[in-house]
Amino acid sequence: MIAARQTEYFKEVDKAVLRAIMYFDVFNYPITAEEALAFAPMPVEKST
């Protein structure tokens, strides 16, 4: 049996933004990119 190497595909900040998007998706409410950053469960800085 070959041991599989676990790879981290998403950084913690990516996961935080995805959590915010998925939360609003439950209620079928579309959000903007700014709202996704604002409602992420951790501080996220907007990159240019």
C-alpha positions in Angstrom: 0.0 0.0 0.0 1.4 3.4 -1.0 1.0 6.1 1.7 -0.7 9.1 0.2 0.8 12.5 0.9 -1.8 15.0 2.1 -1.5 18.3 0.2 -3.0 21.6 1.5 -4.9 23.0 -1.5 -6.4 26.0 0.2 -4.8 28.4 2.6 -6.6 29.4 5.8 -7.7 32.7 4.3 -9.1 31.0 1.3 -11.1 28.7 3.6 -12.4 31.6 5.6 -13.8 33.3 2.4 -15.3 30.1 1.2 -17.0 29.7 4.6 -18.6 33.1 4.2 -19.8 32.3 0.7 -21.2 28.9 1.7 -23.1 30.4 4.6 -24.9 32.9 2.4 -25.5 30.2 -0.2 -27.5 28.2 2.3 -30.0 31.1 2.2 -29.7 31.4 -1.5 -28.5 35.0 -1.1 -25.8 36.1 -3.5 -23.0 38.3 -2.0 -20.4 40.5 -3.5 -16.6 40.0 -3.2 -16.5 42.8 -0.7 -19.2 41.2 1.5 -17.4 37.8 1.3 -14.3 39.5 2.7 -16.2 41.4 5.3 -18.1 38.4 6.6 -15.2 35.9 6.6 -14.6 34.4 10.1 -11.1 35.8 10.2 -9.6 39.2 9.2 -8.9 39.2 5.4 -7.1 42.0 3.6 -8.2 42.8 0.1 -5.4 42.3 -2.4 -5.1 44.4 -5.5 
